[in-house]
Amino acid sequence: MGQDYYSVLEITRSAGDPDIKKAYRKLALKYHPLKNKEPSAPHRFRQIAEAYDVLSDLRKKATYDKFGEEGLKGGIPPGFGGEEAWITGYVYHGDAEKTFKEFFGGDNPFADFFTQDGAEVNTGFGGLRGRGVKKQDPPVERDLYLSLEDLYFGCTKKIKISRRVMNEDGHTSSIRDKILSIDVHPGWSQGTRIMFQNEGDQGPNIIPADIVFIVKEKPHPRFMREGDDLIYTACIDLGKALIGCTVEIETLDERTLNIPINDIVHPKYSKVVPGEGMRLSKDYNQKGDLIIQFDIQFPEHLTPLKKQMLRKALLS
């Protein structure tokens, strides 16, 4: 015969959820190893945690009430337990301290009830301090990949998230989808953080985590961004680098710029076109600069005649 979880918590089978929580609270505080130094306390503390883990979950409790511990842990054959049965078989995770912390909340919930020497803390109201301070999980961070066009013009992104939400009964939860809307402002840069407060998983005695989206820039086929400036690399042959040329560039807003290059282009040369970079986040009407860099294509082969002509032109 399996163990009687109701007897472990010292309650009757007619006990409701408030009675189960009250019983666990009382016994967990009584038998916690830091408070109770009896050799049997750790084993009793674990039994209490497992009993609470089962009886506080409606699905596990229903299976246990009908089939006992053997059915709960062994699994119920399809067709015998109905849709709510714990068909796969229940296994307690074995961490009684985790159950204790999840119930009372906080990184060190035990400190709300006992001093370091194990003495109970009295609040002056005839008892312990309640269920402790609610704990908020660390922020959940997700990357938000945006194109340079998105960051130049601004846009609205709809992001679907799945999170655990408490049901109306206040004790069970389910996974539900939610759409978050992000208004991307022109000029935002990589690393910009957009926070949605308390949109993480819900649970008893916890504050839902914040969800933070972090802007990541997608690679662009024509431009590389550097702050508020845009870098464009123009490929020209050696002749144009020496005698000049015009560079044609299609901008992010689909205009065509024809930039004359009258200087001799050397490997470290660049051409700055003011006001043709990214929009500034502080003033959408202002822009950074467009910086043109050059990739000079040298000929792979020269005929003797061309070498002679170049020698005459460059060395004379």
C-alpha positions as CSV (number, residue, x, y, z in Angstrom):
1,M,0.0,0.0,0.0
2,G,1.3,3.5,-0.9
3,Q,1.8,6.3,1.5
4,D,-1.2,8.4,2.6
5,Y,-0.5,12.0,1.6
6,Y,-3.4,13.2,3.6
7,S,-2.1,11.6,6.8
8,V,1.4,13.1,6.1
9,L,-0.1,16.5,6.1
10,E,-2.4,15.6,9.0
11,I,-5.6,16.5,7.2
12,T,-8.7,14.6,6.1
13,R,-9.6,13.7,2.5
14,S,-12.3,16.3,2.6
15,A,-9.7,19.1,3.1
16,G,-9.8,21.9,0.5
17,D,-7.0,23.8,-1.0
18,P,-6.8,26.4,1.8
19,D,-6.5,23.6,4.3
20,I,-3.8,21.9,2.3
21,K,-1.7,25.1,2.2
22,K,-2.3,25.8,5.9
23,A,-1.2,22.3,6.8
24,Y,1.9,22.4,4.6
25,R,2.9,25.8,6.0
26,K,2.6,24.6,9.6
27,L,4.4,21.3,9.1
28,A,7.2,22.6,6.8
29,L,8.1,25.2,9.4
30,K,8.0,22.6,12.2
31,Y,10.1,20.0,10.5
32,H,12.6,22.1,8.5
33,P,16.1,20.7,9.3
34,L,17.3,24.2,10.3
35,K,14.5,24.4,13.0
36,N,14.2,20.7,13.9
37,K,17.3,18.9,14.9
38,E,15.8,15.4,15.2
39,P,17.4,12.8,13.0
40,S,14.1,12.0,11.4
41,A,13.4,15.7,10.5
42,P,14.9,15.7,7.0
43,H,12.9,12.6,5.9
44,R,9.7,14.0,7.4
45,F,10.4,17.4,5.7
46,R,10.7,15.7,2.4
47,Q,7.5,13.6,2.9
48,I,5.6,16.8,3.7
49,A,7.0,18.5,0.5
50,E,6.0,15.6,-1.7
51,A,2.5,15.4,-0.2
52,Y,2.0,19.1,-0.8
53,D,3.3,18.9,-4.3
54,V,0.7,16.2,-5.1
55,L,-2.3,17.5,-3.2
56,S,-1.9,21.2,-4.2
57,D,-2.1,20.2,-7.9
58,L,-5.7,19.5,-9.0
59,R,-4.7,17.0,-11.7
60,K,-2.3,15.0,-9.5
61,K,-4.7,15.1,-6.6
62,A,-7.6,13.7,-8.8
63,T,-5.4,10.8,-10.0
64,Y,-4.1,10.1,-6.5
65,D,-7.6,10.2,-5.0
66,K,-8.9,7.6,-7.5
67,F,-5.9,5.3,-8.0
68,G,-3.6,6.0,-4.9
69,E,0.1,6.4,-4.9
70,E,0.7,3.3,-7.1
71,G,-1.6,4.7,-9.9
72,L,-0.2,8.2,-9.6
73,K,3.5,7.1,-9.9
74,G,3.0,4.1,-12.1
75,G,0.8,5.8,-14.7
76,I,-2.8,5.1,-15.6
77,P,-3.5,3.1,-18.8
78,P,-5.4,5.2,-21.4
79,G,-9.1,4.9,-21.1
80,F,-9.1,4.4,-17.3
81,G,-8.3,7.8,-15.9
82,G,-10.0,10.2,-18.3
83,E,-8.4,13.2,-19.9
84,E,-7.3,14.6,-16.5
85,A,-5.4,11.5,-15.3
86,W,-1.7,11.6,-14.7
87,I,-1.1,9.1,-17.5
88,T,2.7,9.4,-17.8
89,G,3.4,8.6,-14.1
90,Y,4.4,11.1,-11.4
91,V,7.9,11.5,-10.1
92,Y,8.6,14.0,-7.3
93,H,11.7,16.1,-8.1
94,G,13.1,15.3,-4.6
95,D,14.1,18.9,-3.7
96,A,12.1,19.7,-0.6
97,E,13.9,23.0,-0.2
98,K,12.8,24.0,-3.7
99,T,9.2,23.3,-2.8
100,F,9.7,25.3,0.5
101,K,11.1,28.3,-1.4
102,E,8.4,28.2,-4.1
103,F,5.7,28.3,-1.4
104,F,7.2,31.0,0.8
105,G,8.9,33.0,-1.9
106,G,12.3,34.8,-1.9
107,D,15.9,33.7,-2.4
108,N,16.1,32.8,1.3
109,P,12.5,32.5,2.5
110,F,13.6,30.7,5.6
111,A,15.1,33.9,6.9
112,D,11.5,35.3,7.1
113,F,10.7,32.8,9.8
114,F,13.8,31.8,11.7
115,T,17.0,33.5,12.8
116,Q,20.4,31.9,12.0
117,D,20.2,29.9,15.2
118,G,16.9,28.5,14.3
119,A,14.7,30.6,16.6
120,E,11.3,31.6,15.3
121,V,10.8,35.3,14.4
122,N,7.8,36.9,16.2
123,T,6.3,39.9,14.5
124,G,4.4,41.1,17.6
125,F,1.1,40.0,16.2
126,G,1.1,36.6,17.8
127,G,2.7,34.6,15.0
128,L,5.1,34.4,12.1
129,R,5.4,36.9,9.3
130,G,3.0,35.3,6.8
131,R,4.3,33.9,3.5
132,G,7.3,36.1,3.0
133,V,8.1,38.6,0.4
134,K,7.2,37.8,-3.2
135,K,10.1,37.1,-5.5
136,Q,10.5,38.4,-9.0
137,D,12.5,36.3,-11.5
138,P,15.3,37.9,-13.5
139,P,14.3,39.6,-16.7
140,V,13.8,37.3,-19.7
141,E,15.9,38.7,-22.6
142,R,15.1,38.1,-26.3
143,D,16.8,39.4,-29.4
144,L,14.8,41.6,-31.8
145,Y,16.3,41.5,-35.3
146,L,15.6,44.6,-37.4
147,S,16.8,45.7,-40.8
148,L,18.4,49.1,-41.4
149,E,15.2,50.1,-43.2
150,D,13.2,49.3,-40.0
151,L,15.6,51.4,-38.0
152,Y,15.7,54.2,-40.6
153,F,11.9,54.7,-41.0
154,G,10.6,53.2,-37.8
155,C,7.9,50.5,-37.8
156,T,5.7,48.4,-35.6
157,K,6.6,44.8,-34.8
158,K,4.1,42.3,-33.4
159,I,5.7,39.6,-31.3
160,K,3.9,36.5,-30.1
161,I,5.0,35.1,-26.7
162,S,3.8,32.0,-24.8
163,R,3.7,32.3,-21.1
164,R,2.2,30.5,-18.1
165,V,-0.9,32.3,-16.7
166,M,-2.7,31.6,-13.5
167,N,-6.3,30.4,-14.0
168,E,-9.3,32.0,-12.3
169,D,-9.2,29.5,-9.4
170,G,-5.8,31.0,-8.3
171,H,-4.2,27.7,-7.9
172,T,-3.7,26.1,-11.4
173,S,-2.1,27.6,-14.5
174,S,-2.0,27.1,-18.2
175,I,0.1,28.2,-21.2
176,R,-1.4,31.0,-23.2
177,D,-0.2,33.2,-26.1
178,K,-0.1,36.9,-26.1
179,I,0.8,39.5,-28.8
180,L,3.2,42.3,-27.7
181,S,3.4,45.4,-29.9
182,I,6.8,47.2,-30.3
183,D,6.9,50.7,-31.8
184,V,10.3,50.9,-33.3
185,H,11.5,54.5,-33.4
186,P,13.6,55.9,-36.3
187,G,17.3,56.0,-35.3
188,W,17.2,53.3,-32.7
189,S,20.6,51.5,-32.6
190,Q,21.8,48.1,-31.8
191,G,21.5,47.3,-28.1
192,T,18.4,49.4,-27.5
193,R,16.3,47.6,-24.9
194,I,12.5,47.5,-24.9
195,M,11.0,46.4,-21.6
196,F,7.5,44.9,-21.0
197,Q,7.0,44.8,-17.2
198,N,5.6,41.7,-15.5
199,E,4.9,39.8,-18.8
200,G,6.7,36.7,-17.8
201,D,5.3,33.5,-16.4
202,Q,2.8,33.8,-13.6
203,G,2.8,31.6,-10.5
204,P,1.8,31.5,-6.9
205,N,3.7,33.9,-4.6
206,I,6.0,35.2,-7.4
207,I,6.1,38.5,-9.4
208,P,6.2,37.7,-13.1
209,A,9.5,38.5,-14.7
210,D,9.9,41.5,-17.1
211,I,10.5,40.6,-20.7
212,V,13.2,42.6,-22.4
213,F,13.7,42.8,-26.2
214,I,17.2,43.8,-27.3
215,V,17.7,45.3,-30.8
216,K,20.0,43.5,-33.1
217,E,20.8,44.8,-36.6
218,K,20.4,42.5,-39.5
219,P,23.3,42.6,-42.1
220,H,22.5,44.9,-45.0
221,P,23.6,44.2,-48.6
222,R,24.8,47.8,-49.2
223,F,25.5,49.6,-46.0
224,M,27.3,49.0,-42.7
225,R,26.2,51.2,-39.8
226,E,28.6,53.0,-37.5
227,G,26.7,55.1,-34.9
228,D,24.6,57.5,-36.9
229,D,26.7,57.2,-40.0
230,L,26.4,54.7,-42.9
231,I,29.4,53.2,-44.5
232,Y,29.3,52.3,-48.2
233,T,32.1,50.5,-50.1
234,A,32.4,51.3,-53.7
235,C,34.4,49.0,-56.0
236,I,36.3,50.9,-58.7
237,D,39.2,50.0,-61.0
238,L,42.6,51.5,-60.8
239,G,42.1,53.8,-63.7
240,K,39.0,55.5,-62.1
241,A,40.9,55.7,-58.8
242,L,43.5,57.8,-60.6
243,I,41.5,59.9,-63.0
244,G,38.2,60.3,-61.1
245,C,34.7,58.9,-61.5
246,T,31.1,59.1,-60.3
247,V,29.8,56.7,-57.7
248,E,26.1,55.8,-57.9
249,I,24.5,54.8,-54.6
250,E,20.9,53.8,-53.9
251,T,19.9,55.1,-50.5
252,L,17.7,53.4,-47.8
253,D,14.7,55.5,-48.9
254,E,15.3,54.5,-52.5
255,R,16.8,57.7,-53.9
256,T,19.8,57.5,-56.2
257,L,22.9,59.6,-55.4
258,N,25.5,60.3,-58.0
259,I,28.6,61.3,-56.1
260,P,31.5,62.8,-58.1
261,I,35.0,61.7,-57.1
262,N,37.5,64.1,-58.3
263,D,40.4,63.3,-55.9
264,I,42.9,60.6,-56.5
265,V,41.6,57.6,-54.6
266,H,44.3,55.9,-52.4
267,P,43.7,52.9,-50.1
268,K,42.9,55.1,-47.1
269,Y,40.8,57.6,-48.9
270,S,37.1,58.1,-48.1
271,K,34.5,60.5,-49.2
272,V,32.0,62.0,-46.7
273,V,28.5,63.0,-47.9
274,P,26.9,65.0,-45.1
275,G,23.3,64.3,-44.1
276,E,22.8,61.0,-45.9
277,G,23.3,58.6,-43.0
278,M,20.8,57.3,-40.4
279,R,18.1,59.4,-38.9
280,L,18.9,60.6,-35.4
281,S,16.7,59.2,-32.7
282,K,16.6,62.6,-30.9
283,D,15.5,64.4,-34.1
284,Y,14.1,62.4,-37.0
285,N,14.7,65.4,-39.4
286,Q,18.5,65.2,-38.8
287,K,20.7,62.5,-40.2
288,G,24.3,61.3,-39.8
289,D,26.7,61.1,-42.7
290,L,27.3,58.7,-45.6
291,I,30.9,57.7,-45.7
292,I,32.1,56.2,-49.0
293,Q,35.1,53.8,-48.8
294,F,36.8,52.3,-51.8
295,D,37.9,48.9,-52.8
296,I,40.4,49.5,-55.7
297,Q,40.5,46.7,-58.2
298,F,44.0,46.3,-59.7
299,P,44.4,44.7,-63.1
300,E,45.6,41.1,-63.1
301,H,47.7,41.5,-66.3
302,L,49.2,44.4,-68.3
303,T,50.5,44.1,-71.9
304,P,54.0,45.5,-72.6
305,L,52.4,48.4,-74.5
306,K,50.2,49.4,-71.5
307,K,53.2,49.1,-69.2
308,Q,55.1,51.4,-71.4
309,M,52.3,53.9,-71.6
310,L,51.9,53.9,-67.8
311,R,55.6,54.3,-67.3
312,K,55.6,57.3,-69.6
313,A,52.5,58.8,-67.9
314,L,53.5,58.2,-64.3
315,L,57.3,58.5,-64.3
316,S,57.9,61.3,-66.7
